């Protein structure tokens, strides 16, 4: 297991259910993408550990996770609040109009009229609500960035194959 492969942030361990210590998850991705994972990395403020998934399942409106290394509620309590990562190769496939948020980093950004704006340098927010676009015509001393709300109305096109996004240039957004 290569520790560097566990880069896909999928959930937070937000609570516990039952005496077995099944973790309640706050998902950062769709359940259909993680319903077959077998290994996870758990990150807290003080530790990073790896665990084997015994079971991941929906129950009512909750998604629950059982980990082999945490066989009961007492053992599991120490990990509540941890962030859960997995390997992209364990995750389900995407549909044609879906993409991984991390893949946006480094894409070229253009206006819908075809003018090059710059390169996507970061994605901010747990819901990935803001794209940071670094203008190409700047130097490190005069670096100019734009924060663009990542909504369909302003970013109508993401072309993963061409490594390009299109942004609607409304007044004030890219100034």
Buried (B, 14 or more C-beta within 10 A) or exposed (E): EEEEBBEBBBBBBBBBBEEBBBBBBBBBBEBEBBEEBEBBBBBBEEEEBBBEBBEBEEEEEBBBBBBEEBEEBEEBEEBBEBBBBBBEEBBBEEEEEEBBBEBBBEBBBBBEEEEEBBBBBEBEEEEEEBBBBBBEEEEEEEEBEBEBEBEEEBBEEBEBEEBBBBBBBEEEBBE
